Amino acid sequence: MTHDVLLAEATRGNRVESRHYGAAIVVDGKGKTVFSAGDVETAIFPRSTVKALQALPLLTTGAADKYSLEQDALALACASHQGEPAHIAVATSMLARTGYDATVLECGTHWPLDSRATRALAASGEQACALHNCCSGKHAGFVCLSCATNTNPEHYSRPDHPVMQRVRQALEAVTGVAHTDDNRGTDGCAIPTWAIPLQALGLAYARFGSGEGLSGDHQDAATRLRAAIAAHPFMIAGTSQFDTVVMQDLAPRVLTKMGAEGVMIAMLPEKGLGIAVKCRDGGVRAAEAAAAALIARFGQESSPSLNHFMRRTLKNWNGQVVGEFRASSDLAAEHLPASAS
């Protein structure tokens, strides 16, 4: 494995306490590498960063139009949401249009990731259900896709189900990488996830963001999904989350998506660039810091949201400033803001 690079570090006092290493790449729609650091060739699981790619068949098959899915529903199909009431309402509506309810979902159940939503749900005496899973919007989209193509949605999450076959084909077309049993794992929400090089992930989102290198139907679908995400960034994540905060500030010039285990992507549609980051230890905040730095650098963007994620003050429980968490200056170049402390 090629030597990885520093993505971000945490300080305490005047000393570095923790360092996070990984890889990052910026690619254009033709596959030209604009920037690369660390090992971008070893395959990694992209996890939830590929949700927008997985949603392409929802549009190319006509399923979204058959069920009159509005932009908020299309955005939720690409989301890792926090289980807040607005997210649950849209997912419920998507399923109702097919005649199914939450019992059809195969993503599993967890309490809302938003602590306020969890407390409110518990206080009401209700139990969490599959709708509260952060992937329920994507799975509701899969149910819509299955029903619209006259396929029984039972076991839609299995690799051999027609829904997952359509998803696999879309992923292969956009990333340019074969998705086979050899590079397949199982994601947290039970669907297949295929390991691909970070370079291919960056290329996929350069294509998705610009339309370059995509077939006509994928171009049209990507355009609609980008518009939906830009119009409804809250649906993509939720209160105080990186994707929502950054896109509320910068969409449609900047579109982002987090993934588990320290994977992040960003699109700069006007510049035709895709960004992909992998923090090797799985640290999400390091991936966020690195992504923010690369967005600022290659998108030539300056904003409070990017500054916050590139360099944030660390405080103890008494509110005392004890250090900071910051992106690597090698990634940020001159765009790293001055110390927040």
N, C-alpha and C positions, 0 to 999 in steps of 0.2 A: 504494500500500500504506500502510495506517495505520501510524504510527510504532510500532515495537516497543519493549518495555520491558526493563530490566535484569532478568535471571533470576538470575545468579550471578556472582561474581567471585573471582579468586585474588589473594592478596597475597604480597609478598616484602618482608621487613623491615616498614617502616611505610608502604609504598607499594602501590597497586593495580597489579598487573602485567598482568592480563588481565580482560576483561569479556565476558560472554556475553549476547546479547540474543535476545528471542523473544516468544512470546505464551503466554497461559494463560487457561483458562476453567473455571468451575464452574457446572454446569447441573443443574436438577432434572428429574424425569421428565416434567413437562408442557412442558418446553422453556424455562422461565424461567431467565434468566441471573442467578445469584447473585453472581458475580464475573467480571470480564473485564479483561484487560490486554493491550495489543498487538493486532496484527491477527489476529482469530479468524475472519475471513470468507474470506480467500484460501485456496483449496484446497491442501492438503498431502497427501503420501502418508503414510498412517497406519502403513505397514509392519507389523511384527509385533504392534503393539498390538491388531489386530483378530482375532487368532487364536481367541479365545474365541467371537467372532461367526461365524467360519468353521467352527467345530465344531458349530454348532447343527444343521445337517442330519444329522450323525452320530447325533443322538438323535431328531430329529423323524421320520426315515425308519424308525426301528427298528433301524438297523444296529448300534448299540452293544449293544442287547439280543440281537440275533441272534448276535453273537460274544462275548457275556457279558463285555464290557469292564468291568473293575473301576474303582474311582475313580482309582487311580494311572494307568491308561491314559487315562481321560478327561482328567485333568490334563495328561498328556504331549501329548495332542492339541492343547492350548492353549499349548504351551511353546516357548520358545527356550532349549533346554537346553545344558549345557556339555560334553556327551559323556562324562559320567562313567559308570562301569559300571552303576549302577542305571538310568540313562536308556536305555542300550543294551539292557539285559535286557528292559525293558518294551516298547520299540519292536519288538524281535525277536519277543516273544510276540504282539503285536498282529498282525503280518504272518503268523505261523505259523497263526493261526486262520482265515486266508483261504486257506491253501495256498500262499502266496507267500513269497519271501525278499527280501533287500535289493536284489536286482537289479531289482525292479519299481519301486523308488523313483526319482523324477525330480527330486529336490532337488539333486543334485550331491554332490560329496565334498569335505570339508575335514577337517583334523585336529581333534581335540577342542579346544574353546575353553578347557577346564580344563588348565593346564600339567602338572599331575601325571598326569592321564589320558593326555596326549600322550606324556610321558616313559615311562610304563608301557607304552603300546602300542608305542612304538619299541623299548624294551628287550626286548620279547617277540619282536621280529622281524616283527610284523604290520604291515600297511598299513592306513591309514584307508580306510573305505568310506562309503557313503551313510548308514549308521546313525549315524555320528559327526557328520553335519550337524546343526546346531542345530535344524533344522526337521523332522527325521526323524519325530518323533512326530505332528506335524500331517499329514505326508504318509502315514504309516501309517494315520491316520484316514481320509484320502481314499481309500486303497485299500480299507479296510473298507467305506466308503460305496459305492464303485463295485461291489464284489462283492455286497454285500447288496441292491443294486437291480438285479442281473442285468445289469450293464454291464461291458464289457471295460475293465480299468483302463489299457490302453495309451493313452498320450498324455493321461492324466487332468489334466495341468497346463495343457493348452491352453484358451483362453477358450471354445471352442465345445464342449468335452467336457461331457456331462451333469453330471458332478461339479462342474465349475466354474460351470455354469449354476445349479445348486442353491445353491452358495456365493454367487454374485452376487445371487440373489434374496433370500437371508437378509440379506446386507449392506444391500441396498436397503430391506428392510422395517424393519430396526432403526435405520439411520441416517436414513432419510427422504430420501436423496439418490439420484438416478439414477446407475447405474453403466454407462456407455456407452463406446464406443470412444474418444470425445473426451477422457475423463478417465482412461483406462487406461494403465498402464505395466506393466513386468515386474519382479517382486520378485527378490531375490537367490537365492531357491530355485526360480525359474522359473515360479511361478504368477502370474496377473494381480494387480496392485494398483491400486486406483482412488483418485484424489485427491479428497478431500472437505474441506469447511471444518472447522477445529478445533472450531467450535461443534457441528457434527453429530457429531463423534467423542465429545465430552463428553456430548451428549444420548444417544447410543447406549449409553453405559455407565451413565448414570443409569437408563435403561430396563432394561438387562441386570441391573443390581444390585438394582433394586426390583420389576421385573416390570411397572411402569406403562407403558401404551401398547403392550405386546406382545400378540400373538395368544396364544390359549390354549396351543398346542403350543410356541410359543417361550418362554412363561412357564415351562412345565414343564421344558423343556430347559435354560433359563438357571438355574433353581433347582438342577438336578442338577449342572451344570457348576460353579456357584459352590461347592457343597458339596465337589466333588472337588478344586477348586483350594485351598480352605481346609484340607482334610484332608491334602493332599500338596504343600505349597509347594516342597519340594525338587525335585519333578518339573518345575515351571514354569521353573526357571533352574538353580540348583545352588549349590555351595559359595561363600559370600561374596558372592553376587550380590544386587543391590538387591531384586528381587522376592521371592526366597526369604527374605532376612534380615528384611525388613519384615513379610512375611506370617507367618513363624514367630513374630513378636512380636505381631502385631495381628489376624490373621485370626480369625474371619470378619468382624470389623467393618470391616476395610480389605482390599481386594484390589487388586493392581496388575499392570501388564504394561508392560515396556519395548518399544521398537521402535527400529530402526536410525535413524540420522541425527537423533538428539536428540528423538524423540517418546516421550511417556510418558502412560499413562492410570492412573487410580485410581478405584475404586468405594467409596462409603461406603453400603452397602446399608441400614443402619438409619436413615440420614438421607435416603435417596433421592437422593443426589447423585453426579454423575459429574464427574471432573476430567480435563482434557486439557492437555498442555503440548507446545510445539514450540520447541526451541532452534534458532534460524535458521542457526547455523553447523554444526549437526549434532553438537554436543558432548553426549555422553551424561551426563557427570558434572554438567553444568549442568542438564539436564533432571531428573536424579535429585534434585538439591538443591531445585529449584523444586517438584517433586512432593511431596517430603517436607515442605516448608514449608506447602504448601496442605493436605496431609493433616492436619498438626498444627493448622492454623488452623481449617479448616472441619469437621474430624472431632473437634475438641477433644481431640486425642490428645497425650499426652506419653510418650515412650519413648526408651530408649537408641538404638534403631535409627534413629528419625527424627532425633534429635539428631546422630548420626554423619553422616548424609547432608546435613543442613542446614549443618553447620559442622565441618569436619574439619581436623586439623593436617596441614601439609605438612612433610616432613622430607627432608633430603638423604641420600646413601648412607652418611654417617657417623652417621646417626641424629639429627642436629642439627635442631631446629625452625627452619624458614626462613620460614614464613608459614602461611596457612590458605586453605581454599576454602570459601566461604560463600554461602548463598542470599541473594538481595536482601531487605533489611529491608522493602521495600514489599510483598513477597509474604508474608513470614513474620509481619508485624505484630509483636505482642509475643511470638511463639512462638520467635523465633530465640534459641538458647541462648547463654550467655556464651562468650567466646573460649576455644577449647580449648587455646590456647598459653599 
